[in-house]
Amino acid sequence: MKEQFKTRRYSRVVVDPITMLKFATSDELEYRKAFLTFVKTMMRLKTTVIITAESKQADIEEYLVNGVIELEIFQKEGRLERALKITKFRGEAVLITLYAHTK
């Protein structure tokens, strides 16, 4: 990845899922340092990053990013419904509510 950024300029990057990178490191502290370095590098390069995670458990990622959008699936009247929930958007007030996904 480092070599790619040396040769090309990227305006957007998607890491899907971040969970796999976490499992690739043997030590939690090592992972946190690597993630912090990654975030700082992307900010310095003015690159927008979208990171997906498979866990609802808050971790270092949630504290270092500018926004958090959760995808929710819940049962309503016997049907599975999908919705978005914005739980963090740095610099803005956030009304934590579900936004229904419509077809």
N, C-alpha and C positions, 0 to 999 in steps of 0.2 A: 504494500500500500504506500509506503514511504517513497519508493521509487516512482510510482505512478504520479505522485504529487510533485516530484522533482521535474518531470517531463511535460506535464499537462496542468492546466488550470481548470479546476472543477468548481462550479457554483453550487452544486447540490450533491449530497452523498446520502445513501440509505444504508443503514446497518440493520440487517434483518436475520435473526434476532441477536440482540446484544448478549443474550443468555449463553450462546455458543462461545463467544469470546471469554466469558467469565469461566466457563468450564475448562477452557484451554490453559488457564493459568493455574499454577499449583498453590499459590498463596494469595489470600484476600488482600493483603497490603500491596503486593505486586500489581494485582488487578486495579486497585484504586489509583495507584500512581500512574499506571498506563492509561487509564480512562481519563484522569485529570489532564495528562499531557495531550491526549487526543482532543479533548474539548478545547483546551487552550490553543492548540495548533489550528483547529478549524475556525476558531474565533479570529485568530490572527490573519488567517487566509480569507476571512469574510465568506466562509462556506456555510451554507445552510445544511444542517444534518437532521435527518429523520431517523430515529432509533426505535425499533420495536422491541418489546419485551414480553415474555410469556407469563410474568408473575405480577400480581397486584401488590406484592410486598414492596414497600418503599426501601430503596437502597441508595447508594451514593449517586447513581445516575439521576434520580429524581431531584436531588438537591443541587446538582450542577447544571442542569439544563434550564432553558428559559420557559418551556411550556410542557405541560403534560396533558395528553388527551387519552382517556380510557375508552375502550370499546366494551360495551356491556351487552350481555345476552340475558334476557329474563323471560319468565313466563307470565303471560297476561291473557286471561280468559281462555286458557287451554292452548294458546299458541305461543311459540317462541318469538320474541320481539328483539330487535337490535336497536341500540342507541349509542350516542356519543356523550361523554361527560368530560368537560374541561375542568381539571382540578388545579391547574396552575398556568398562569400566563404572566410572566414577569413584567412588572410595570403597569399592570392593568388590574382593576378589581374583577374578581371572578364570581359569578353567580353559579354555584355548583348545582346544576340541574341536568336532567337527562334530555337530550335532543333526539327525538325519534328518527330512526332511519326509515325513509319512505321509498317506495318503489317508483 
